[in-house]
Amino acid sequence: MARIDQTIIIHAPLEKIYKFLSNPLNLPEIWPAMMEVRNVNPNILGGMDFEWEYKMAGVKFEGASEVTELIPNKRIITRSKKGIECTFCWEFENIAEGARVHLEVAYKIPLPLIGKLAETVVYKQNEHEAYTLLHNLKDRLEIQVPITI
C-alpha cells in the first residue's frame, strides 16, 4: 500500500476543524479531486458514512467510506473497500497557535486501470493532492465563514 503522511498548523479552534471534517459534504469544497459526496448517513460510532466520486490520474472512481474509529476532537478514521481501497486517519491536537492537523492515508492504486508505468507519477500526484487538501482546509477555516454542519 502507498502511504501519505502530512501535517499542517491551522490557526482556528480545534473544535471548528473537527466539526468541518466530520461532515463529508464539506470535502468537495477543499479536496480538488473529490467530485461528489452523496448518501451521507449516520454511523453507529457517531460519524458519517458516505459514498463518493473521485478522480485519480484522470480516471473517475466511485466508492463508499465508513467511519471505523471516532474520538471527538482527537481522531477520525474512515475506510473504503469499494472504488479505491484506502484508509484516512485524521488526528487533531490543540496547540497555542490553534490546532495541529495530521493526515495519514494508506491506499492501493488500482494498477490494472492506470498501468505500472504511471504508478510513480500517480503517487506524486496523490502527495500533491493531500498537500492541496490540507492547505485548502487551512485557508477555509482560518477565515470567518460559517461552516456546513
Residue frames as a rotation matrix with the C-alpha (Angstrom) as fourth column:
MET 1
0.577 0.817 0.000 0.00
0.817 -0.577 0.000 0.00
0.000 0.000 -1.000 0.00
ALA 2
-0.267 -0.574 0.774 1.08
0.496 -0.770 -0.400 3.54
0.826 0.277 0.491 -0.71
ARG 3
0.181 0.274 -0.945 1.23
0.971 -0.204 0.127 5.98
-0.158 -0.940 -0.303 2.20
ILE 4
-0.041 -0.142 0.989 0.85
0.258 -0.958 -0.127 9.70
0.965 0.250 0.076 2.61
ASP 5
0.231 0.025 -0.973 1.76
0.973 0.001 0.231 11.38
0.007 -1.000 -0.024 5.90
GLN 6
-0.440 -0.326 0.836 1.34
0.433 -0.893 -0.121 15.16
0.787 0.309 0.535 6.23
THR 7
-0.023 0.358 -0.934 0.75
0.972 -0.212 -0.105 17.69
-0.235 -0.909 -0.343 8.99
ILE 8
-0.310 -0.026 0.950 -0.38
0.429 -0.896 0.116 21.31
0.848 0.444 0.289 8.98
ILE 9
-0.719 0.124 -0.684 -0.93
0.595 -0.398 -0.698 24.01
-0.359 -0.909 0.212 11.61
ILE 10
-0.216 0.735 0.643 -4.29
0.615 -0.409 0.674 25.76
0.758 0.541 -0.364 11.34
HIS 11
-0.990 -0.143 -0.010 -4.95
0.108 -0.702 -0.704 29.00
0.094 -0.698 0.710 13.21
ALA 12
-0.156 0.983 0.093 -8.51
-0.634 -0.172 0.754 28.11
0.758 0.058 0.650 14.16
PRO 13
-0.062 0.183 0.981 -10.16
-0.943 0.311 -0.118 26.33
-0.327 -0.933 0.153 17.10
LEU 14
-0.934 -0.352 0.064 -9.68
-0.329 0.915 0.234 22.59
-0.141 0.197 -0.970 17.02
GLU 15
-0.399 0.862 0.314 -13.43
0.252 0.432 -0.866 22.05
-0.882 -0.266 -0.390 17.54
LYS 16
0.356 0.494 -0.793 -14.19
-0.579 -0.550 -0.602 24.07
-0.734 0.673 0.090 14.39
ILE 17
-0.413 -0.609 -0.677 -11.74
-0.910 0.290 0.295 21.97
0.016 0.738 -0.674 12.33
TYR 18
-0.933 0.078 0.350 -13.09
-0.018 0.965 -0.263 18.71
-0.358 -0.252 -0.899 13.72
LYS 19
-0.043 0.999 -0.026 -16.71
0.041 -0.025 -0.999 19.74
-0.998 -0.044 -0.040 13.06
PHE 20
0.218 0.066 -0.974 -15.89
-0.876 -0.427 -0.225 20.73
-0.431 0.902 -0.035 9.47
LEU 21
-0.612 -0.564 -0.555 -14.10
-0.757 0.620 0.205 17.45
0.228 0.546 -0.806 8.69
SER 22
-0.765 0.396 0.507 -16.79
-0.054 0.746 -0.664 15.40
-0.641 -0.536 -0.549 10.47
ASN 23
0.375 0.919 -0.122 -19.25
-0.166 -0.063 -0.984 16.38
-0.912 0.389 0.130 7.74
PRO 24
-0.319 -0.567 0.759 -18.30
0.595 0.504 0.626 14.60
-0.737 0.652 0.176 4.49
LEU 25
0.606 0.612 0.509 -20.42
0.784 -0.351 -0.511 17.06
-0.134 0.709 -0.692 2.50
ASN 26
0.799 -0.377 -0.470 -17.66
-0.248 -0.917 0.313 19.63
-0.548 -0.133 -0.826 3.13
LEU 27
0.122 -0.870 0.478 -14.96
0.358 0.488 0.796 17.53
-0.926 0.074 0.371 1.43
PRO 28
0.282 -0.057 0.958 -15.56
0.959 0.032 -0.281 18.61
-0.015 0.998 0.063 -2.21
GLU 29
0.989 0.117 0.090 -15.07
0.115 -0.993 0.027 22.23
0.092 -0.016 -0.996 -1.12
ILE 30
0.569 -0.819 0.082 -11.46
-0.669 -0.402 0.625 21.62
-0.479 -0.410 -0.776 -0.05
TRP 31
-0.148 -0.585 0.798 -10.46
-0.002 0.807 0.591 18.48
-0.989 0.085 -0.120 -1.98
PRO 32
-0.294 0.015 -0.956 -9.93
-0.818 -0.521 0.243 19.15
-0.494 0.854 0.165 -5.70
ALA 33
-0.844 -0.108 -0.525 -10.20
-0.431 0.720 0.544 15.52
0.319 0.686 -0.654 -6.88
MET 34
-0.741 0.671 0.033 -13.31
0.446 0.529 -0.722 14.79
-0.502 -0.520 -0.691 -4.77
MET 35
-0.907 0.358 0.221 -16.02
0.061 -0.407 0.911 15.33
0.417 0.840 0.347 -7.35
GLU 36
-0.008 0.970 0.242 -19.08
-0.568 -0.204 0.798 14.42
0.823 -0.131 0.552 -5.29
VAL 37
-0.996 -0.071 0.047 -20.18
-0.078 0.535 -0.841 13.19
0.035 -0.842 -0.539 -1.87
ARG 38
-0.224 0.971 -0.079 -23.63
-0.740 -0.117 0.662 11.64
0.634 0.207 0.745 -1.55
ASN 39
0.480 0.558 -0.677 -25.75
-0.003 0.773 0.635 9.29
0.877 -0.303 0.372 0.55
VAL 40
-0.642 -0.668 0.377 -24.35
-0.323 -0.209 -0.923 10.57
0.695 -0.714 -0.082 3.83
ASN 41
0.497 0.808 -0.318 -25.72
-0.081 0.408 0.909 8.54
0.864 -0.426 0.268 6.74
PRO 42
0.379 -0.328 0.865 -25.02
-0.918 -0.253 0.306 8.43
0.118 -0.910 -0.397 10.48
ASN 43
-0.172 -0.555 -0.814 -22.59
-0.219 0.827 -0.518 5.74
0.960 0.089 -0.264 11.57
ILE 44
0.657 0.447 -0.607 -23.08
0.395 0.482 0.782 3.71
0.642 -0.754 0.140 14.75
LEU 45
-0.142 -0.817 -0.558 -19.85
0.978 -0.029 -0.207 5.27
0.153 -0.575 0.803 16.12
GLY 46
0.294 0.334 -0.896 -21.28
0.553 -0.824 -0.126 8.78
-0.780 -0.458 -0.427 15.76
GLY 47
-0.646 -0.571 -0.507 -19.64
-0.109 -0.589 0.801 9.81
-0.756 0.572 0.319 12.49
MET 48
0.433 0.777 -0.457 -20.98
-0.567 -0.160 -0.808 9.86
-0.701 0.609 0.371 8.96
ASP 49
-0.328 -0.414 0.849 -20.59
0.453 0.720 0.526 7.15
-0.829 0.557 -0.049 6.32
PHE 50
0.343 0.428 -0.836 -20.81
-0.465 -0.696 -0.547 8.30
-0.816 0.577 -0.040 2.71
GLU 51
0.443 -0.194 0.875 -20.47
0.780 0.564 -0.270 7.46
-0.441 0.802 0.402 -0.96
TRP 52
0.221 -0.468 -0.856 -18.14
-0.214 -0.879 0.426 9.43
-0.952 0.089 -0.294 -3.17
GLU 53
0.853 -0.149 0.501 -16.91
0.523 0.233 -0.820 10.06
0.006 0.961 0.277 -6.70
TYR 54
0.470 -0.815 -0.340 -13.19
-0.130 -0.445 0.886 10.78
-0.873 -0.372 -0.315 -7.02
LYS 55
0.970 -0.214 -0.112 -10.83
-0.107 0.037 -0.994 11.40
0.217 0.976 0.013 -9.92
MET 56
0.400 -0.896 0.194 -7.34
-0.186 0.128 0.974 9.86
-0.897 -0.426 -0.115 -9.87
ALA 57
-0.628 -0.765 0.140 -5.00
0.044 0.145 0.988 10.15
-0.777 0.627 -0.057 -12.84
GLY 58
-0.721 0.383 -0.577 -7.90
-0.691 -0.456 0.560 11.28
-0.049 0.803 0.594 -15.00
VAL 59
-0.626 0.504 -0.595 -10.00
0.147 0.825 0.545 8.21
0.766 0.254 -0.591 -14.13
LYS 60
-0.140 0.681 0.719 -13.26
-0.871 -0.431 0.238 8.52
0.472 -0.592 0.653 -12.18
PHE 61
-0.783 -0.054 -0.620 -13.83
0.222 0.906 -0.360 6.12
0.581 -0.420 -0.697 -9.29
GLU 62
0.189 0.837 0.514 -16.93
-0.624 -0.302 0.721 5.62
0.758 -0.457 0.465 -7.18
GLY 63
-0.581 -0.424 -0.695 -16.65
0.264 0.709 -0.654 4.31
0.770 -0.563 -0.300 -3.68
ALA 64
0.642 0.740 0.200 -18.02
-0.054 -0.217 0.975 4.34
0.765 -0.636 -0.099 -0.18
SER 65
-0.560 -0.824 0.092 -16.30
-0.085 -0.053 -0.995 5.23
0.824 -0.565 -0.041 3.08
GLU 66
0.626 0.723 -0.290 -17.30
0.233 0.181 0.955 4.23
0.744 -0.666 -0.055 6.58
VAL 67
0.201 -0.497 0.844 -16.13
-0.842 -0.529 -0.111 5.53
0.501 -0.688 -0.524 9.92
THR 68
0.331 -0.156 -0.931 -14.14
0.228 0.970 -0.082 2.83
0.916 -0.185 0.357 11.72
GLU 69
-0.210 -0.360 -0.909 -12.87
0.976 -0.019 -0.218 4.92
0.061 -0.933 0.355 14.65
LEU 70
0.148 0.310 0.939 -14.06
0.235 -0.933 0.271 8.19
0.961 0.180 -0.211 16.11
ILE 71
-0.127 -0.187 -0.974 -12.73
0.985 -0.140 -0.102 10.09
-0.117 -0.972 0.202 19.11
PRO 72
0.770 0.548 0.326 -14.36
0.602 -0.793 -0.089 13.54
0.210 0.265 -0.941 19.18
ASN 73
0.917 -0.391 0.075 -11.84
-0.393 -0.919 0.016 16.37
0.063 -0.044 -0.997 18.65
LYS 74
0.209 -0.881 0.424 -8.99
-0.495 0.278 0.823 13.80
-0.843 -0.382 -0.378 18.53
ARG 75
-0.831 -0.548 0.089 -9.30
-0.270 0.539 0.798 11.34
-0.485 0.639 -0.597 15.63
ILE 76
0.474 0.871 -0.131 -11.47
-0.621 0.226 -0.750 10.30
-0.624 0.437 0.648 12.68
ILE 77
-0.753 -0.642 0.149 -10.62
-0.344 0.576 0.742 7.15
-0.561 0.507 -0.654 10.73
THR 78
0.465 0.859 -0.213 -12.54
-0.663 0.179 -0.727 6.15
-0.587 0.479 0.653 7.61
ARG 79
-0.611 -0.599 0.517 -12.07
-0.095 0.704 0.704 3.10
-0.786 0.381 -0.487 5.38
SER 80
0.361 0.653 -0.666 -13.12
-0.848 -0.067 -0.525 2.41
-0.387 0.754 0.530 1.84
LYS 81
-0.345 -0.427 0.836 -13.07
-0.047 0.898 0.438 -1.03
-0.937 0.112 -0.330 0.29
LYS 82
0.383 0.556 0.738 -15.02
0.789 0.219 -0.574 -0.09
-0.480 0.802 -0.355 -2.84
GLY 83
0.997 -0.038 0.061 -13.59
0.006 -0.799 -0.601 2.06
0.071 0.600 -0.797 -5.63
ILE 84
0.077 -0.994 0.083 -10.14
-0.309 -0.102 -0.946 2.82
0.948 0.047 -0.315 -4.25
GLU 85
0.601 0.071 -0.796 -9.15
0.634 0.564 0.529 0.76
0.487 -0.823 0.294 -1.22
CYS 86
-0.310 -0.708 0.634 -7.96
0.104 -0.688 -0.718 3.30
0.945 -0.156 0.287 1.35
THR 87
0.333 0.319 -0.887 -7.83
0.932 0.027 0.360 4.35
0.139 -0.947 -0.288 4.99
PHE 88
-0.021 -0.262 0.965 -7.85
0.090 -0.962 -0.259 8.00
0.996 0.081 0.043 6.05
CYS 89
0.195 0.019 -0.981 -6.73
0.972 0.128 0.196 8.88
0.129 -0.992 0.007 9.57
TRP 90
0.152 -0.058 0.987 -7.26
0.045 -0.997 -0.066 12.48
0.987 0.054 -0.149 10.67
GLU 91
0.082 -0.157 -0.984 -5.71
0.980 0.194 0.051 13.43
0.183 -0.968 0.170 14.03
PHE 92
0.423 0.206 0.883 -6.19
0.134 -0.977 0.164 16.73
0.896 0.049 -0.441 15.84
GLU 93
-0.033 -0.488 -0.872 -4.12
0.988 0.116 -0.103 18.34
0.151 -0.865 0.478 18.59
ASN 94
0.945 0.321 0.056 -4.63
0.297 -0.920 0.256 21.66
0.134 -0.226 -0.965 20.37
ILE 95
-0.179 -0.979 -0.099 -1.57
0.973 -0.160 -0.168 23.92
0.149 -0.126 0.981 20.28
ALA 96
-0.346 -0.011 -0.938 -1.02
0.533 -0.825 -0.187 27.54
-0.772 -0.565 0.292 21.29
GLU 97
-0.882 -0.094 -0.462 -1.48
-0.273 -0.696 0.664 28.82
-0.384 0.711 0.588 17.72
GLY 98
-0.029 0.899 -0.436 -4.67
-0.996 0.009 0.086 26.84
0.081 0.437 0.896 17.06
ALA 99
0.644 0.273 0.714 -4.50
-0.379 0.925 -0.011 23.18
-0.664 -0.264 0.700 16.08
ARG 100
-0.598 -0.762 -0.248 -2.16
-0.707 0.355 0.611 20.68
-0.378 0.541 -0.752 14.51
VAL 101
0.627 0.778 0.048 -3.92
-0.610 0.528 -0.590 18.51
-0.485 0.340 0.806 11.92
HIS 102
-0.577 -0.805 0.142 -2.22
-0.599 0.534 0.597 15.30
-0.556 0.259 -0.790 10.89
LEU 103
0.608 0.724 -0.327 -3.40
-0.748 0.382 -0.543 13.30
-0.268 0.575 0.773 7.89
GLU 104
-0.623 -0.718 0.309 -2.22
-0.533 0.680 0.504 9.76
-0.572 0.149 -0.807 7.24
VAL 105
0.511 0.761 -0.401 -3.53
-0.808 0.266 -0.525 7.90
-0.293 0.592 0.751 4.21
ALA 106
-0.635 -0.564 0.527 -2.89
-0.257 0.798 0.545 4.31
-0.728 0.211 -0.652 3.16
TYR 107
0.448 0.825 -0.345 -4.22
-0.601 -0.008 -0.799 3.36
-0.662 0.566 0.492 -0.27
LYS 108
-0.253 -0.426 0.868 -3.90
0.440 0.749 0.496 0.94
-0.862 0.507 -0.002 -3.16
ILE 109
-0.361 0.089 -0.928 -3.57
-0.756 -0.610 0.236 2.29
-0.546 0.787 0.288 -6.65
PRO 110
0.553 0.606 0.572 -5.81
-0.106 0.732 -0.673 0.30
-0.827 0.311 0.469 -8.99
LEU 111
-0.360 -0.917 -0.174 -2.85
-0.309 -0.059 0.949 -0.70
-0.881 0.395 -0.262 -11.21
PRO 112
-0.407 0.187 0.894 -4.79
0.763 0.608 0.220 -2.51
-0.503 0.771 -0.390 -13.93
LEU 113
0.648 0.756 0.098 -6.57
0.700 -0.539 -0.468 0.77
-0.301 0.372 -0.878 -14.65
ILE 114
0.864 -0.312 -0.396 -3.56
-0.336 -0.942 0.009 3.07
-0.376 0.125 -0.918 -14.81
GLY 115
0.777 -0.599 -0.194 -0.68
0.150 0.475 -0.867 0.75
0.611 0.645 0.459 -15.66
LYS 116
0.577 -0.626 -0.526 2.59
0.800 0.303 0.518 0.09
-0.165 -0.719 0.675 -13.87
LEU 117
-0.311 -0.781 0.542 4.49
0.857 -0.477 -0.195 2.87
0.410 0.404 0.817 -15.70
ALA 118
-0.014 0.394 0.919 2.17
0.005 -0.919 0.394 5.57
1.000 0.010 0.010 -14.41
GLU 119
0.499 0.286 -0.818 2.39
0.718 0.392 0.575 4.35
0.485 -0.875 -0.010 -10.81
THR 120
-0.392 -0.749 -0.534 5.20
0.914 -0.385 -0.130 6.71
-0.108 -0.539 0.835 -9.74
VAL 121
-0.816 0.149 0.558 3.50
0.109 -0.909 0.402 9.70
0.567 0.389 0.726 -11.34
VAL 122
0.216 0.976 -0.021 0.22
0.117 -0.005 0.993 8.88
0.969 -0.217 -0.115 -9.58
TYR 123
0.219 -0.216 -0.951 1.98
0.961 0.217 0.172 8.58
0.169 -0.952 0.256 -6.21
LYS 124
-0.800 -0.584 -0.133 3.44
0.597 -0.798 -0.082 12.06
-0.058 -0.145 0.988 -6.69
GLN 125
-0.534 0.693 0.483 0.07
-0.062 -0.602 0.796 13.46
0.843 0.395 0.365 -7.79
ASN 126
0.419 0.735 -0.533 -1.58
0.471 0.326 0.820 11.99
0.776 -0.595 -0.210 -4.70
GLU 127
-0.242 -0.590 -0.770 1.08
0.966 -0.217 -0.137 13.53
-0.087 -0.778 0.623 -2.43
HIS 128
-0.962 -0.101 0.252 0.37
0.161 -0.959 0.231 16.90
0.218 0.263 0.940 -4.03
GLU 129
-0.149 0.987 0.068 -3.39
0.091 -0.055 0.994 16.30
0.985 0.154 -0.081 -3.71
ALA 130
0.321 0.209 -0.924 -3.02
0.889 0.268 0.370 15.73
0.325 -0.940 -0.099 0.06
TYR 131
-0.688 -0.630 -0.361 -0.90
0.701 -0.706 -0.104 18.88
-0.190 -0.325 0.927 0.37
THR 132
-0.804 0.439 0.402 -3.57
-0.064 -0.735 0.675 20.87
0.592 0.516 0.619 -1.50
LEU 133
0.148 0.889 -0.433 -6.36
0.446 0.331 0.832 19.35
0.883 -0.316 -0.348 0.59
LEU 134
0.053 -0.198 -0.979 -4.67
0.998 -0.035 0.061 20.39
-0.047 -0.980 0.196 3.85
HIS 135
-0.879 -0.441 -0.184 -3.87
0.431 -0.898 0.092 23.90
-0.206 0.001 0.979 2.62
ASN 136
-0.518 0.793 0.321 -7.41
-0.008 -0.380 0.925 24.39
0.856 0.476 0.203 1.33
LEU 137
0.295 0.572 -0.765 -8.66
0.775 0.324 0.542 23.27
0.558 -0.753 -0.348 4.76
LYS 138
-0.387 -0.555 -0.736 -6.36
0.868 -0.489 -0.087 25.82
-0.311 -0.673 0.671 6.38
ASP 139
-0.969 0.019 0.246 -7.48
0.104 -0.872 0.479 28.60
0.224 0.490 0.843 4.04
ARG 140
-0.203 0.979 0.000 -11.15
0.196 0.040 0.980 27.74
0.959 0.199 -0.200 4.55
LEU 141
0.445 0.458 -0.769 -11.06
0.765 0.252 0.593 27.57
0.466 -0.852 -0.239 8.35
GLU 142
-0.498 -0.655 -0.569 -8.79
0.839 -0.529 -0.126 30.50
-0.218 -0.541 0.812 9.06
ILE 143
-0.843 0.349 0.409 -11.38
-0.123 -0.866 0.485 32.85
0.524 0.359 0.773 7.57
GLN 144
-0.812 0.576 0.092 -14.60
-0.114 -0.002 -0.994 33.66
-0.573 -0.817 0.067 9.42
VAL 145
-0.483 0.686 -0.543 -17.17
-0.744 0.005 0.668 31.95
0.461 0.727 0.508 7.17
PRO 146
0.156 0.604 0.782 -19.98
-0.870 0.459 -0.180 29.81
-0.468 -0.652 0.597 8.62
ILE 147
-0.860 -0.475 -0.187 -19.45
-0.509 0.777 0.370 26.09
-0.030 0.414 -0.910 8.07
THR 148
0.079 0.870 -0.488 -21.99
-0.733 0.382 0.563 23.49
0.676 0.313 0.668 7.00
ILE 149
-0.787 -0.317 0.529 -22.91
-0.604 0.572 -0.555 21.07
-0.126 -0.756 -0.642 9.77
